[in-house]
Amino acid sequence: MKADIKKFLIVIILMLFTKFAQANSEIKIGLLAPFSGEFASIGKSVFSSARIALNKINNNMISILPRDTKGNNFETLKRVEELYVEGVRIFIGPVFNKNLKGLEKFQDAYFLSLTNKILNNPKNVISVGINARSQFNAIKKYQKLNDLTETLILIPKKDYKQEIEQAIKETKFRAKKVFYYDTKPTELTKQIEKVTKYQIRKQNLEDEIRRIEESNEDNKEKKIENLNKKDTLGKIGYDSIVIADFDESLKSVTTSLLYTDVSPKKISFISLNQWFDETLFKETASQPISFPSVNKENFEKFKKNYKEFYNSNPNQLSLVTYDLVGLIYYLLLQNNFEIKENIFEEENKFKGMSGVFQIKSKKINHELNFYSVKNGKFIKIF
C-alpha cells in the first residue's frame, strides 16, 4: 500500500515538474520573411520591427528565429520544416498569400500571416493584415455617423474582388448598388458615365435649357445663363461612393467621377486604407476623400522610433509585425507561457500601436480609425 502511494506521489511530482518546466521554458517564435531576392527590403524591415518589439518586452522567455523564405513557396515550406523540428509552433509569416500553400500539414502550428487576404487560407493560418472585413466595419461606422443610406460601391475587376465581396457579406454592409469596372483607361470613363447616369443628366440639362428658351418665364435669360454654367442636371441617386481601389487606379476613378460631374463636395468619396499616401494631397479636386486606417499618431511614433534604431524608414507591414510580437506575448502571458490549442480561439482584445486587435475563432480583425484628406492634411474623423 505504501509503495503504491509512493509511486503515485512520484508521478504527481513528475507531472508538476514537467508542467513547471514547460511553463518556464523559452518560447521560440518563427519569423518567415524574404531576406534575399526581390522583396528583401520588406523582410529586413519586418524583422527589424520584431527586434524593436522584443527589446521592449525584455523577457528572455520569448525569442524570435528569423528564416529566409526568398518570397517563394518551396523555400517557405523548407524553413517551416526546419523550425517545426526544433519545436516552433507559432510563426509570424509568411508575408505573402501565395506562400501559404502546404502549411496545413503542420496541423498543431499557427501561422500569423501578414497578408490581408482571408479567403481560402489553410485552417491553421490567421490573416493579420488590415483586411477588407475590418475596413468595411469602419466604413459602416462612418455611414452611420454621416447618415449615409444610398451608397454605391465601385469594385475593380482585380484579384482581390472576392475579398471585397466576402467583406460586404460578412459585415452586412448596406449598399444601394455594387458596380464592377474594368481598370483599362479606354473603358473606365464610359463605365463611370453609365453608373452615374451621366448621359441622362446631360440630356436633362439640354432639355431644361430648351424648355426655358421656348417659355415665357420671367428672367429666363438669367436662368439660361445659370444653367449654361452647369455640366449636368439631376441627381445620380447616391449620397456616397466607396471606391475599392488604390494608387493611380484610384486616382483614375476619381478623375472619371469628376468628368461625369460627380463632386466630393456633394457626394461622399470613400476609399479603402491608403496608408496615408501623401500623393493624395495633390488631387485637390477629389477632396475630401475619406478612408479607414490604423491610428496615424501611433504610426508616426512607430516610424520615428524605427528610424532612431535603424536610420531608415519602415514599410507598412512593419507596424503590424511590431504589434504581432506584443500580441503573441500578451496571449502567452495569459496562458502561463503554454501554447494551448485554443490560444487563438477564445474571444480576446489587444491594443497595439496600429489600434485594437479583435481575436476570436482564429480570426483577427482590426478596430480602425477613419481619416479624411482635405486641404493637404489627414484629418481624423474617429
VOGU-3710 file (C-alpha; in Angstrom, 3 decimals, decimal comma):
1> mkadikkfli> 0,000/0,000/0,000  2,789/2,400/0,992  4,644/1,523/-2,202  1,594/2,402/-4,286  1,207/5,739/-2,514  4,900/6,436/-3,040  4,620/5,659/-6,775  1,544/7,877/-7,013  3,333/10,787/-5,329  6,330/10,373/-7,664
11> viilmlftkf> 4,021/10,517/-10,697  2,328/13,657/-9,352  5,678/15,326/-8,665  6,936/14,457/-12,145  3,766/15,860/-13,709  4,053/19,095/-11,738  7,758/19,378/-12,575  7,065/18,814/-16,273  4,321/21,442/-16,281  6,592/23,883/-14,416
21> aqanseikig> 9,424/23,246/-16,866  7,128/23,743/-19,851  5,737/26,935/-18,381  9,214/28,311/-17,758  10,974/27,165/-20,909  11,830/29,520/-23,757  9,096/30,021/-26,350  10,520/30,188/-29,855  8,641/32,198/-32,477  9,453/31,578/-36,127
31> llapfsgefa> 9,651/34,621/-38,405  9,130/33,761/-42,075  10,060/36,571/-44,440  12,116/37,221/-47,596  15,621/38,341/-46,568  17,075/37,903/-50,048  15,821/38,410/-53,560  13,303/40,901/-54,934  11,490/41,508/-51,651  14,482/41,519/-49,293
41> sigksvfssa> 13,800/45,078/-48,101  10,346/44,027/-46,883  11,756/41,094/-44,941  14,519/43,133/-43,324  12,058/45,826/-42,241  9,685/43,218/-40,805  12,493/41,548/-38,823  13,826/44,895/-37,615  10,428/45,859/-36,197  10,164/42,461/-34,467
51> rialnkinnn> 13,543/43,126/-32,808  12,302/46,511/-31,531  9,222/44,835/-30,052  11,284/42,061/-28,478  13,650/44,626/-26,992  10,709/46,468/-25,441  9,251/43,253/-23,974  12,665/42,425/-22,468  11,814/38,874/-21,429  14,231/36,008/-22,068
61> misilprdtk> 11,366/33,513/-22,167  10,493/34,504/-25,726  12,824/34,520/-28,732  12,393/35,044/-32,465  14,016/32,811/-35,062  14,128/34,522/-38,492  14,225/32,392/-41,632  14,609/33,486/-45,252  11,689/32,365/-47,438  13,113/34,182/-50,505
71> gnnfetlkrv> 9,494/35,054/-51,265  8,633/31,634/-52,691  6,547/28,713/-51,507  9,197/25,986/-51,773  11,671/27,843/-49,551  8,889/28,726/-47,108  7,983/25,059/-46,568  11,654/24,087/-46,129  12,203/26,759/-43,478  8,975/25,817/-41,667
81> eelyvegvri> 10,025/22,151/-41,621  13,350/23,088/-40,019  11,766/25,239/-37,322  8,967/22,766/-36,703  11,530/20,058/-35,890  13,061/22,489/-33,374  9,690/22,706/-31,627  8,433/26,003/-33,043  4,628/26,118/-33,092  3,900/29,829/-33,565
91> figpvfnknl> 5,106/31,584/-36,715  4,917/35,209/-37,799  4,516/34,997/-41,559  4,692/34,141/-44,326  4,445/37,665/-45,684  2,715/36,809/-48,968  -0,557/34,988/-49,504  0,977/32,939/-52,333  3,364/31,299/-49,828  0,621/29,735/-47,667
101> kglekfqday> 0,136/26,606/-49,762  1,111/23,415/-47,932  1,154/24,871/-44,410  -1,934/22,859/-43,454  0,219/19,757/-42,913  1,707/21,384/-39,784  -1,619/20,941/-38,029  -0,638/21,949/-34,484  1,232/25,063/-35,586  -0,168/28,584/-36,010
111> flsltnkiln> 0,885/30,896/-38,833  0,115/34,579/-38,341  0,479/35,668/-41,941  0,952/39,339/-42,768  -1,409/39,016/-45,732  -4,722/40,887/-45,644  -6,450/38,169/-47,664  -8,730/35,866/-45,693  -10,299/33,605/-48,334  -9,194/30,011/-48,940
121> npknvisvgi> -6,349/30,125/-46,449  -5,295/26,916/-44,612  -7,158/26,447/-41,303  -4,016/26,996/-39,251  -3,260/30,323/-40,965  -4,524/33,518/-39,337  -4,530/36,580/-41,574  -3,339/39,578/-39,574  -3,157/42,250/-42,281  -5,642/45,127/-42,468
131> narsqfnaik> -8,312/43,029/-44,182  -11,356/44,203/-46,119  -13,695/42,993/-43,358  -12,096/45,359/-40,833  -12,236/48,220/-43,329  -15,902/47,770/-44,190  -16,772/47,647/-40,491  -15,142/51,068/-40,146  -16,926/52,374/-43,258  -20,236/51,198/-41,750
141> kyqklndlte> -19,493/53,316/-38,692  -18,732/56,290/-40,962  -22,018/55,689/-42,817  -23,981/55,811/-39,586  -22,135/58,873/-38,329  -22,978/60,806/-41,514  -26,433/59,319/-42,131  -25,387/57,834/-45,474  -28,018/55,395/-46,715  -27,532/55,281/-50,501
151> tlilipkkdy> -24,025/54,003/-51,119  -22,553/52,990/-54,443  -19,633/50,544/-54,223  -17,186/50,554/-57,126  -15,083/47,365/-57,287  -12,288/46,894/-59,833  -12,054/43,596/-61,695  -8,861/42,628/-59,880  -7,666/39,574/-57,985  -8,983/40,860/-54,644
161> kqeieqaike> -12,551/41,266/-55,929  -13,782/38,217/-53,985  -12,219/39,537/-50,779  -14,310/42,705/-51,116  -17,460/40,699/-51,865  -16,896/38,492/-48,812  -16,291/41,529/-46,594  -19,552/43,127/-47,759  -21,378/39,899/-46,955  -19,791/39,265/-43,549
171> tkfrakkvfy> -20,222/42,845/-42,322  -23,800/43,039/-43,684  -22,811/46,260/-45,372  -25,729/48,257/-46,779  -25,157/49,276/-50,390  -27,680/50,598/-52,875  -25,622/49,252/-55,766  -22,386/47,359/-56,396  -20,712/48,066/-59,729  -17,687/46,272/-61,199
181> ydtkpteltk> -15,398/48,198/-63,508  -12,563/47,471/-65,892  -9,445/49,449/-64,959  -8,359/49,984/-68,581  -8,276/53,776/-69,176  -10,088/53,363/-72,505  -13,006/51,643/-70,745  -13,118/53,301/-67,347  -14,764/56,653/-68,112  -17,520/55,052/-70,217
191> qiekvtkyqi> -18,324/52,707/-67,330  -18,412/55,555/-64,791  -20,680/57,519/-67,165  -23,045/54,570/-67,162  -23,264/54,001/-63,417  -23,642/57,729/-62,659  -26,304/58,266/-65,391  -24,117/60,926/-66,958  -25,751/60,933/-70,414  -29,233/61,150/-68,862
201> rkqnledeir> -28,217/64,058/-66,618  -26,526/65,787/-69,562  -29,684/65,361/-71,630  -31,755/66,689/-68,715  -29,732/69,908/-68,814  -30,123/70,341/-72,562  -33,865/69,695/-72,300  -34,255/72,214/-69,470  -32,357/74,909/-71,365  -34,516/74,283/-74,436
211> rieesnednk> -37,708/74,364/-72,358  -36,862/77,721/-70,806  -35,802/79,173/-74,151  -39,223/78,303/-75,541  -41,097/79,536/-72,468  -42,359/82,940/-71,353  -40,835/82,686/-67,883  -39,558/85,773/-66,107  -35,776/86,248/-66,036  -35,347/83,424/-68,483
221> ekkienlnkk> -32,060/84,857/-69,783  -30,633/84,744/-66,259  -31,921/81,220/-65,747  -30,375/80,059/-69,017  -27,105/81,752/-68,090  -27,017/79,848/-64,793  -27,850/76,553/-66,495  -25,097/77,040/-69,044  -22,620/77,072/-66,157  -23,638/73,525/-65,283
231> dtlgkigyds> -22,432/70,312/-66,887  -25,443/68,179/-65,986  -28,814/68,418/-64,276  -30,289/65,930/-61,846  -29,127/63,632/-59,070  -27,085/60,449/-59,547  -29,103/58,593/-56,909  -26,303/58,092/-54,367  -25,118/60,018/-51,328  -21,764/58,219/-51,077
241> iviadfdesl> -19,364/56,237/-53,238  -16,933/53,605/-51,919  -14,024/53,106/-54,331  -12,270/49,804/-53,565  -9,021/50,788/-55,248  -5,556/52,203/-54,652  -2,746/54,329/-56,060  -3,049/55,529/-59,674  -6,101/53,373/-60,342  -7,964/55,107/-57,517
251> ksvttsllyt> -6,996/58,490/-58,942  -8,237/57,428/-62,386  -11,640/56,592/-60,906  -11,965/59,888/-59,042  -10,925/61,749/-62,213  -13,647/59,928/-64,171  -16,189/60,802/-61,480  -15,245/64,464/-61,711  -15,528/64,289/-65,519  -19,068/62,959/-65,155
261> dvspkkisfi> -19,915/65,891/-62,854  -19,869/63,911/-59,606  -18,211/66,062/-56,970  -16,948/65,086/-53,488  -18,391/68,386/-52,332  -21,865/66,849/-52,770  -21,257/63,084/-52,718  -19,032/61,476/-50,057  -15,964/59,893/-51,643  -14,676/56,929/-49,605
271> slnqwfdetl> -11,782/54,600/-50,381  -10,098/51,684/-48,624  -6,984/52,024/-46,447  -4,469/54,314/-48,191  -1,720/54,131/-45,548  -1,593/57,949/-45,505  -0,402/58,269/-49,089  0,605/61,941/-49,359  0,302/61,939/-53,159  -3,438/62,265/-52,463
281> fketasqpis> -2,754/65,843/-51,362  -2,141/66,806/-54,999  -5,607/65,609/-56,035  -7,323/68,747/-54,729  -10,405/68,394/-56,959  -11,050/64,926/-55,474  -11,074/66,197/-51,899  -12,401/65,470/-49,402  -11,908/61,727/-49,740  -12,084/59,557/-46,619
291> fpsvnkenfe> -10,703/56,139/-45,698  -10,299/53,709/-42,769  -6,801/53,147/-41,450  -4,566/52,423/-38,487  -4,020/55,120/-35,888  -1,923/57,794/-37,619  -0,451/59,305/-34,466  0,817/55,916/-33,302  2,075/55,073/-36,791  4,153/58,266/-36,797
301> kfkknykefy> 5,559/57,430/-33,342  6,489/53,959/-34,548  8,222/55,326/-37,664  10,179/57,795/-35,540  11,240/55,048/-33,123  12,210/52,757/-36,006  14,312/55,490/-37,614  16,148/56,090/-34,336  17,109/52,404/-34,267  17,961/51,830/-37,931
311> nsnpnqlslv> 18,235/55,268/-39,571  15,746/54,232/-42,263  12,003/54,179/-42,806  9,914/51,062/-42,138  7,388/49,610/-44,553  3,720/49,331/-43,604  3,922/45,648/-42,670  6,479/46,507/-40,003  3,875/48,194/-37,817  1,687/45,076/-37,953
321> tydlvgliyy> 4,702/42,869/-37,146  5,611/45,033/-34,163  2,098/44,619/-32,796  2,092/40,882/-33,516  5,070/40,286/-31,252  3,222/42,134/-28,499  0,013/40,225/-29,180  1,749/36,826/-29,011  3,479/37,788/-25,766  0,190/39,008/-24,313
331> lllqnnfeik> -1,563/35,731/-25,141  1,335/33,658/-23,800  1,217/35,571/-20,528  -2,499/34,816/-20,243  -1,792/31,126/-20,850  1,142/30,757/-18,407  3,544/30,552/-21,364  1,911/27,451/-22,782  0,921/27,244/-26,433  -2,535/25,830/-25,873
341> enifeeenkf> -4,763/24,574/-28,664  -7,273/27,363/-28,046  -4,759/30,200/-27,695  -6,205/31,953/-30,773  -9,739/30,580/-30,348  -11,114/32,412/-27,323  -12,530/35,908/-27,704  -9,947/38,488/-26,740  -8,735/42,019/-27,411  -5,287/43,530/-27,605
351> kgmsgvfqik> -4,386/47,191/-28,046  -1,308/47,754/-30,172  0,294/50,686/-31,958  -1,895/50,131/-35,022  -5,081/50,023/-32,948  -7,205/47,339/-31,304  -6,979/43,701/-32,416  -10,123/41,616/-32,009  -9,363/37,893/-31,700  -11,958/35,133/-31,979
361> skkinhelnf> -12,116/31,680/-33,592  -8,693/32,005/-35,242  -9,703/35,287/-36,837  -8,198/38,706/-36,249  -9,964/41,938/-37,072  -8,767/45,484/-36,515  -10,789/48,312/-34,991  -9,734/51,050/-37,376  -9,768/54,816/-37,247  -11,143/56,984/-40,053
371> ysvkngkfik> -9,447/59,891/-41,828  -10,274/62,465/-44,469  -7,899/64,068/-46,977  -8,626/67,780/-47,080  -6,528/70,903/-47,708  -3,251/68,996/-47,740  -3,890/67,240/-44,417  -5,108/63,962/-42,995  -7,945/64,902/-40,677  -9,056/62,337/-38,095
381> if> -12,826/61,715/-38,058  -12,879/58,990/-35,400
//
